[in-house]
């Protein structure tokens, strides 16, 4: 958990960029990513040096060459530990004219970070700003993997709080809920075809470290974790760089983070490959039908991106693979042929496991759109029996534009550090979502339709045109009414009439 002191240091770095002339939060994040990458390269080079000295042999993997570069600068000066001690003007010259061109040559080692850094652009405008930011970053401890990851997550959060590009960030507690519910395994192949900052992949990695610590002690599984388990696609090169750095700082050595327009390119080479998809694909807009991959058009004829992404997920998953994806509520009840066919496909030809309705304020202040999370398994042979529904009414944050926490930090999220009281459940439903999800094939099937969660048979969903909205199946709980027989009511009225007659007689006597 990031401390207040570290947050203050990050805030100070952010403010230094703003006062130094860089006000675009995405540009700030990009330049910070480059500098963190340079610091990481120096750490790796130092580790190799120490290993070589211990073993008394030459370095096997030298990141910074020996000698001079073609322009007469010492390659050793490229190292963070060296240039950070230089005078600002000299540091600025080394970083801008030597180090950044050098970054573009690092793709030969085939790591995802080096590949994406080849397009790095240095835009810090002055030596004074560079020196100030390097000093501030150097003052932040980055030894622990948890600290690195938490700091980067906090920086990413500042992109959202700046009010720009917030669409790239699904709230972390919602991501964590989806990961907890899908229970990633060390042997999985996990994919996010609209990866952005790689929040889903990072959360899955943290889950595996916590729930399967022994897997990283096994040579084959450790190799799989660092090189084959995580796959992310995006067509925004800035996001690819930021997402790759996010994975690196969370301790994943070489994930597969690639440039790809997931909807425009054929998924033929990727079909039936992945065992778990976690995603919050773009909702808005339509694509040129002609530019859409033909294999997706065969699944569903539409231009709507949210439907095309669902078709893509079905294509990418291997039989038995599972998915947890956020969709706008229009997908749940849309009446077009494409909407109905896609819902029918998931329900009848595969296995729809659950639907979690989210409050419409989850993505504020950037969007007020109502959304749900779909959980399904690719089977190619049906299997939907009962579909579990849950309506989240509170996610631990206020549902207005401020999104203020409603509970202490240790009571937020799907796995709070302290148990919640019944009153606190009313402010954070997420632990209850997780608990009930695990009972969806047992006790949950006995819940009435008036409850916050319940199960609905496949046949009823089919009879309702495959409508998947929560309110379609929810029943309103009516107050109990005390019904009495008519004679009892007449007797009571007669008694009341007698009391009134006697009372009126007494009143007339008093007036006389």
C-alpha positions in Angstrom: 0.0 0.0 0.0 1.5 3.4 -1.0 2.2 5.7 1.9 1.1 9.3 2.1 4.8 10.4 2.0 5.3 8.6 -1.3 2.1 10.1 -2.7 3.4 13.5 -1.8 6.7 12.8 -3.7 4.8 11.7 -6.8 2.5 14.8 -6.5 5.6 17.0 -6.3 7.1 15.4 -9.5 3.7 15.9 -11.3 3.6 19.5 -10.2 7.2 20.0 -11.4 6.2 18.9 -14.9 3.2 21.2 -14.9 5.2 24.3 -13.7 8.0 23.3 -16.1 5.7 23.6 -19.2 4.3 20.0 -19.7 0.6 20.1 -18.8 -0.7 17.2 -20.8 -1.0 14.3 -18.3 -0.4 11.7 -20.9 2.9 13.4 -21.9 3.9 13.6 -18.3 3.2 9.9 -17.9 5.1 9.0 -21.0 8.2 11.0 -20.0 8.1 9.5 -16.5 7.9 6.0 -18.1 11.1 6.7 -20.1 13.0 7.8 -17.0 11.8 4.9 -15.0 12.9 2.6 -17.8 16.4 4.2 -17.8 16.6 3.6 -14.1 15.5 0.0 -14.5 18.1 -0.6 -17.2 20.8 0.7 -14.9 19.6 -1.6 -12.1 19.7 -4.6 -14.5 23.2 -3.7 -15.7 24.4 -3.4 -12.1 23.0 -6.8 -11.3 24.9 -8.3 -14.2 28.1 -6.5 -13.1 27.7 -7.9 -9.6 27.1 -11.4 -10.9 30.2 -11.2 -13.2 32.3 -10.0 -10.3 31.1 -12.8 -8.0 31.8 -15.4 -10.6 35.0 -13.7 -11.8 34.1 -13.8 -15.4 33.0 -11.4 -18.2 29.4 -10.0 -18.2 27.0 -12.2 -20.2 24.3 -9.5 -20.9 25.8 -6.1 -21.1 23.1 -3.4 -21.6 25.4 -0.4 -21.9 28.4 -1.1 -24.2 32.0 -0.3 -23.2 33.9 2.7 -24.7 32.6 5.7 -26.7 29.5 6.1 -28.8 29.9 7.3 -32.4 29.6 10.9 -31.2 32.3 10.6 -28.6 30.2 10.2 -25.4 31.0 7.5 -22.9 28.4 4.7 -23.0 28.9 4.5 -19.2 27.4 8.1 -19.0 24.1 6.7 -20.3 23.5 5.0 -16.9 21.1 6.5 -14.4 23.6 6.2 -11.6 26.1 8.2 -13.6 24.2 10.9 -15.4 22.1 11.8 -12.3 25.2 13.3 -10.8 26.0 15.5 -13.8 25.5 19.2 -14.0 22.0 19.9 -15.4 23.1 21.1 -18.9 25.4 18.2 -19.3 22.8 15.8 -18.1 20.3 17.2 -20.5 22.7 16.8 -23.5 23.5 13.2 -22.5 19.9 12.2 -22.1 18.4 14.0 -25.1 21.2 13.6 -27.7 22.7 10.2 -26.7 20.5 8.1 -24.4 17.2 8.5 -26.3 18.7 7.6 -29.7 20.3 4.6 -27.9 16.9 3.5 -26.6 15.7 3.1 -30.2 18.4 0.5 -30.8 17.5 -1.7 -27.9 14.7 -3.6 -29.7 17.2 -6.3 -30.7 16.9 -8.0 -27.3 13.3 -8.8 -28.3 11.8 -7.7 -24.9 8.5 -6.0 -25.1 9.8 -2.9 -23.3 12.8 -2.4 -25.6 10.5 -2.9 -28.6 8.1 -0.1 -27.5 10.8 2.2 -26.4 12.1 2.4 -30.0 9.6 5.1 -30.7 10.5 7.1 -27.5 10.4 10.9 -27.9 12.2 13.1 -25.4 10.0 16.2 -24.8 11.3 17.6 -21.4 12.0 21.2 -22.5 14.8 22.4 -20.2 17.9 21.1 -18.3 16.4 22.5 -15.0 13.2 20.5 -15.3 15.1 17.3 -16.2 17.5 17.7 -13.3 14.6 18.4 -10.9 12.6 15.4 -12.0 15.6 13.0 -11.9 16.5 14.1 -8.4 12.9 13.6 -7.3 12.6 10.2 -8.9 15.9 9.1 -7.5 14.6 9.9 -4.0 11.8 7.4 -4.4 12.7 3.9 -3.2 12.0 1.4 -6.0 13.7 -1.7 -4.6 10.5 -3.5 -3.6 8.2 -4.8 -6.4 5.1 -3.9 -4.5 6.3 -0.3 -4.1 7.2 0.0 -7.8 3.8 -1.3 -8.9 1.8 0.8 -6.4 3.7 3.9 -7.4 3.1 3.4 -11.1 -0.6 2.7 -10.4 -0.8 5.9 -8.4 0.8 7.8 -11.3 -1.7 6.2 -13.7 -4.5 7.3 -11.4 -3.3 10.9 -11.9 -4.0 10.6 -15.6 -7.6 9.9 -14.7 -7.8 12.6 -12.0 -6.5 15.1 -14.5 -9.7 14.5 -16.5 -8.1 13.3 -19.7 -7.9 9.8 -21.1 -9.8 8.4 -18.1 -11.4 5.9 -20.5 -8.1 4.0 -20.4 -8.5 3.2 -16.7 -11.1 0.7 -15.4 -11.4 1.3 -11.6 -8.9 -1.0 -9.9 -11.4 -2.5 -7.4 -13.7 -3.5 -10.3 -10.7 -5.1 -12.1 -9.7 -7.0 -8.9 -13.3 -8.2 -8.5 -13.3 -9.7 -12.0 -9.9 -11.4 -11.4 -11.0 -12.8 -8.1 -14.2 -14.2 -9.7 -12.3 -15.9 -12.6 -9.5 -17.3 -10.4 -6.5 -17.3 -12.8 -4.3 -20.4 -12.7 -0.5 -20.6 -13.2 -1.0 -22.6 -16.4 -3.5 -20.1 -18.0 -2.9 -18.0 -21.1 -4.5 -14.7 -20.3 -5.4 -12.1 -22.9 -6.7 -8.5 -22.9 -7.4 -7.5 -26.5 -7.9 -3.8 -25.5 -5.2 -3.7 -22.9 -4.5 0.0 -22.4 -2.4 0.4 -19.3 -2.6 -3.4 -18.7 -4.5 -3.1 -15.5 -6.3 -6.5 -15.9 -3.0 -8.3 -16.6 -1.3 -6.6 -13.7 -4.1 -7.6 -11.3 -4.0 -11.2 -12.6 -0.3 -11.4 -12.0 -0.7 -10.1 -8.4 -3.4 -12.6 -7.8 -1.2 -15.5 -9.0 1.7 -14.3 -6.8 -0.6 -14.3 -3.8 -2.7 -17.4 -4.4 0.0 -19.6 -6.1 3.3 -18.6 -4.6 4.9 -22.0 -5.2 4.3 -21.8 -8.9 7.1 -19.2 -9.2 9.5 -21.7 -7.6 8.9 -24.2 -10.4 11.3 -23.5 -13.3 8.7 -24.3 -16.1 5.9 -22.3 -14.5 8.2 -19.4 -13.7 9.3 -19.2 -17.3 5.7 -19.4 -18.4 4.7 -16.6 -16.0 7.4 -14.2 -17.2 7.2 -15.0 -21.0 4.0 -16.7 -22.0 1.2 -16.2 -19.6 0.2 -12.5 -20.3 -0.9 -11.1 -23.6 -2.2 -7.6 -24.4 -3.1 -5.8 -27.6 -3.6 -2.1 -28.3 -3.3 0.2 -31.2 -2.2 3.2 -29.2 1.6 3.2 -29.0 1.7 5.4 -25.9 -0.5 3.0 -24.1 1.7 0.1 -25.2 4.7 1.8 -23.6 2.9 2.7 -20.4 1.3 -0.8 -20.2 4.6 -2.5 -20.8 6.2 -0.4 -18.0 3.3 -1.2 -15.7 3.9 -4.9 -16.2 7.7 -4.5 -15.7 7.3 -2.6 -12.5 5.0 -5.3 -11.2 7.7 -7.9 -11.8 6.7 -9.5 -15.1 9.9 -9.7 -17.2 8.7 -10.1 -20.7 4.9 -10.2 -21.3 3.5 -10.2 -24.9 2.3 -6.6 -25.2 1.8 -5.9 -28.9 0.5 -3.3 -31.4 -2.7 -4.6 -32.9 -6.0 -3.3 -34.1 -7.9 -6.3 -32.7 -11.1 -5.7 -34.7 -9.5 -4.8 -38.0 -7.0 -7.7 -38.2 -7.9 -11.4 -38.6 -7.7 -13.4 -35.4 -7.1 -16.6 -37.4 -3.6 -17.0 -36.0 -4.9 -16.4 -32.5 -8.1 -18.3 -32.7 -8.8 -20.9 -29.9 -5.6 -19.9 -28.1 -6.4 -18.3 -24.8 -7.8 -19.8 -21.6 -8.9 -16.5 -19.9 -9.9 -13.2 -21.3 -10.3 -10.1 -19.0 -11.3 -6.9 -20.7 -13.1 -3.6 -20.8 -13.2 -3.0 -24.5 -14.1 0.4 -26.1 -17.9 1.0 -26.0 -18.4 3.9 -28.3 -18.5 4.2 -32.0 -18.8 2.0 -35.0 -16.3 0.6 -37.4 -16.2 0.6 -41.2 -17.8 -2.7 -42.0 -15.3 -3.3 -44.8 -12.4 -2.8 -42.5 -13.6 -5.3 -39.9 -12.0 -8.7 -39.9 -14.0 -11.1 -42.0 -13.9 -13.9 -39.4 -15.7 -11.6 -36.9 -18.3 -10.7 -39.5 -19.1 -14.4 -39.9 -19.9 -14.5 -36.2 -22.0 -11.3 -36.1 -22.9 -8.9 -38.8 -22.6 -5.5 -37.2 -20.5 -2.3 -37.0 -20.9 -1.8 -33.3 -17.6 -2.2 -31.5 -19.0 -3.7 -28.3 -20.6 -6.5 -30.2 -17.6 -7.1 -32.4 -15.3 -7.4 -29.3 -17.6 -10.0 -27.8 -17.4 -11.9 -31.1 -13.7 -11.5 -31.0 -13.5 -12.9 -27.4 -15.4 -16.0 -28.5 -13.0 -16.4 -31.4 -9.9 -16.0 -29.2 -10.9 -18.4 -26.4 -10.1 -22.0 -26.7 -12.8 -24.5 -25.7 -13.1 -24.5 -21.9 -11.7 -20.9 -21.8 -13.5 -18.4 -19.7 -14.1 -14.6 -20.0 -15.0 -11.7 -17.7 -15.8 -8.6 -19.8 -17.5 -5.2 -19.1 -20.2 -4.3 -21.6 -22.6 -1.4 -21.8 -26.2 -2.2 -20.9 -27.3 -1.8 -24.5 -25.7 -5.2 -25.2 -28.0 -6.8 -22.5 -31.3 -5.7 -24.0 -30.6 -4.3 -27.6 -33.3 -5.4 -30.0 -31.4 -5.5 -33.3 -30.7 -8.9 -35.0 -27.0 -8.6 -34.1 -27.7 -8.0 -30.4 -30.1 -10.9 -30.1 -28.0 -13.3 -32.1 -24.9 -12.6 -30.0 -26.7 -13.1 -26.8 -28.3 -16.3 -28.1 -24.9 -17.5 -29.2 -23.4 -17.1 -25.7 -26.4 -18.6 -24.0 -27.3 -21.5 -26.3 -24.0 -22.4 -28.0 -21.6 -21.7 -25.1 -22.2 -21.3 -21.3 -23.3 -18.0 -19.7 -22.2 -18.2 -16.1 -23.2 -14.9 -14.6 -24.2 -11.3 -15.1 -23.2 -8.6 -12.6 -25.0 -5.3 -13.0 -22.8 -2.3 -12.0 -24.0 1.1 -10.7 -24.1 3.7 -13.5 -21.7 5.9 -11.5 -18.7 3.5 -11.6 -17.0 5.3 -14.5 -17.8 8.8 -13.4 -16.7 11.5 -13.9 -15.8 10.4 -17.5 -19.0 8.6 -18.3 -22.3 7.8 -16.7 -23.1 4.9 -18.9 -24.7 1.9 -17.2 -22.6 -1.3 -17.5 -22.6 -5.0 -16.6 -20.0 -7.7 -16.3 -20.6 -10.8 -18.4 -19.0 -14.1 -17.2 -19.0 -16.9 -19.8 -17.2 -20.0 -20.8 -16.6 -21.1 -24.4 -17.9 -24.6 -24.9 -19.1 -24.8 -28.6 -21.8 -27.2 -27.3 -24.0 -25.2 -25.0 -24.1 -25.9 -21.3 -26.0 -22.9 -19.9 -28.3 -24.2 -17.1 -29.0 -21.4 -14.6 -27.6 -17.9 -15.1 -26.6 -16.1 -11.9 -27.5 -12.4 -11.6 -26.3 -9.8 -9.0 -27.1 -6.1 -8.8 -24.2 -4.1 -7.3 -25.8 -1.1 -5.6 -22.6 0.3 -3.9 -18.9 -0.3 -4.8 -17.3 1.4 -1.8 -17.1 4.8 -3.6 -19.7 7.6 -3.9 -21.5 7.4 -7.3 -21.1 11.1 -8.1 -18.4 12.8 -10.0 -16.1 13.0 -7.0 -16.0 9.2 -6.4 -15.1 9.6 -2.7 -14.4 6.5 -0.6 -17.3 5.7 1.7 -15.3 3.4 4.0 -11.7 3.2 5.4 -9.2 1.9 2.9 -8.9 -1.5 4.7 -12.7 -2.1 4.1 -12.7 -1.3 0.4 -12.5 -3.8 -2.6 -13.6 -7.4 -3.0 -11.1 -8.7 -0.4 -11.1 -6.1 2.4 -8.5 -6.5 5.2 -11.2 -6.2 7.8 -14.7 -7.7 7.7 -17.7 -5.5 6.9 -20.8 -5.0 9.1 -24.2 -5.2 7.6 -24.4 -1.5 7.5 -21.0 -1.3 5.7 -22.1 -3.9 3.2 -24.6 -1.3 2.1 -21.7 0.9 1.1 -19.5 -1.9 -0.4 -21.2 -4.9 -2.0 -18.1 -6.3 -3.6 -17.1 -8.9 -0.9 -20.7 -10.1 -1.0 -20.6 -10.4 -4.8 -17.5 -12.7 -4.5 -19.1 -14.7 -1.7 -22.4 -15.3 -3.5 -20.6 -16.1 -6.8 -18.9 -19.0 -5.1 -22.3 -20.3 -4.1 -24.0 -19.8 -7.5 -24.5 -23.6 -8.0 -25.8 -24.3 -4.5 -27.5 -21.9 -2.1 -27.9 -19.1 -4.6 -30.3 -21.2 -6.6 -32.7 -21.0 -3.6 -32.8 -17.3 -3.4 -36.1 -15.5 -4.3 -36.2 -13.1 -7.2 -36.7 -10.2 -4.7 -33.1 -10.7 -3.4 -30.0 -8.8 -4.6 -28.9 -11.9 -6.4 -30.7 -14.9 -7.8 -30.5 -17.5 -10.6 -32.6 -17.7 -13.8 -33.1 -20.9 -15.9 -31.9 -20.8 -19.5 -35.4 -21.5 -20.8 -36.8 -18.4 -19.2 -34.0 -16.3 -20.7 -34.7 -17.7 -24.1 -38.4 -17.1 -23.8 -37.6 -13.4 -23.0 -35.7 -13.0 -26.3 -32.4 -13.6 -24.5 -32.8 -10.3 -22.6 -30.0 -10.2 -19.9 -31.1 -7.2 -17.9 -31.3 -7.7 -14.2 -34.6 -5.9 -13.8 -36.3 -8.1 -16.4 -36.2 -11.0 -13.9 -36.2 -9.2 -10.5 -39.5 -9.3 -8.6 -40.6 -6.4 -6.3 -41.2 -7.4 -2.7 -44.7 -6.2 -1.7 -45.6 -5.3 1.9 -47.7 -7.9 3.6 -51.4 -6.9 3.9 -53.6 -8.1 6.8 -56.7 -9.5 5.1 -59.8 -9.9 7.3 -63.2 -11.5 6.6 -66.0 -9.1 5.7 -68.2 -10.0 8.7 -65.4 -9.1 11.1 -65.1 -5.7 9.5 -68.9 -5.2 9.7 -69.0 -6.2 13.3 -66.2 -3.7 14.1 -68.0 -0.9 12.2 -71.2 -1.7 14.1 -69.3 -1.5 17.4 -67.8 1.8 16.4 -71.2 3.2 15.4 -72.6 2.2 18.8 -69.7 4.0 20.5 -70.3 7.1 18.5 -74.1 7.0 19.3 -73.4 6.7 23.0 -70.9 9.5 22.9 -73.2 11.8 21.1 -75.9 11.1 23.7 -73.5 12.0 26.5 -72.6 15.2 24.7 -76.2 16.3 24.3 -76.8 15.6 28.1 -73.9 17.9 29.0 -75.2 20.7 26.7 -78.6 20.6 28.5 
